[in-house]
């Protein structure tokens, strides 16, 4: 994280499995601990996209990426509505 911060490089993480390592809560704690690093959370948290959107709404260093295995147009619409179109990729 220190190198990414120093070199202004974004970090992208897979999110959305049932494993704690990629849960919205775990990812948010990482982003909070490194507020000067830009994070991209892939898959918007997957089936937990509504939780992910709520968790990151106050973290301006987090962007959500929209690729999902099943179309989640309602989830994407909600993310844009809550976070703004500049934070949903």
Buried (B, 14 or more C-beta within 10 A) or exposed (E): EEEBBEEEEEBEBBBBBEEEEBBBEBBBEBBBEBEEBBBBBBBBBBBBBBBBBBBBBEBEBBBBBBEBEEEBEEBBEBBBEBBEEEBBB
